[in-house]
Amino acid sequence: MKIGKIYDVAFTTGRYEIEYERGVKCIKKTPQSYRVKRADGTTRLIGQDCIMELKEVVGFTSQRVGTK
């Protein structure tokens, strides 16, 4: 992930659990994790080794953030 870019991410949170975050913006990178910001302003920490799928969202606008 690159800071300032917007992504759709699939990652593991437990042995058999997979979570998805759509349209999150990378705001901080550490050696072991990424801090991402959701559309509602909350943040989440995602471990680098937990990421299963990562897609950069191209042409993402602020109007799309609020829609599902």
ChimeraX attribute file (.defattr): number of C-alpha atoms within 10 A of each C-alpha:
attribute: neighborCount
match mode: 1-to-1
recipient: residues
	/A:1	18
	/A:2	13
	/A:3	13
	/A:4	13
	/A:5	16
	/A:6	24
	/A:7	21
	/A:8	15
	/A:9	19
	/A:10	18
	/A:11	19
	/A:12	17
	/A:13	13
	/A:14	9
	/A:15	6
	/A:16	6
	/A:17	8
	/A:18	13
	/A:19	12
	/A:20	13
	/A:21	15
	/A:22	16
	/A:23	23
	/A:24	25
	/A:25	23
	/A:26	21
	/A:27	16
	/A:28	15
	/A:29	17
	/A:30	9
	/A:31	7
	/A:32	10
	/A:33	15
	/A:34	20
	/A:35	17
	/A:36	25
	/A:37	20
	/A:38	16
	/A:39	15
	/A:40	9
	/A:41	8
	/A:42	9
	/A:43	15
	/A:44	13
	/A:45	13
	/A:46	19
	/A:47	17
	/A:48	15
	/A:49	10
	/A:50	15
	/A:51	17
	/A:52	13
	/A:53	11
	/A:54	13
	/A:55	13
	/A:56	16
	/A:57	15
	/A:58	9
	/A:59	8
	/A:60	13
	/A:61	11
	/A:62	9
	/A:63	7
	/A:64	11
	/A:65	14
	/A:66	10
	/A:67	7
	/A:68	5
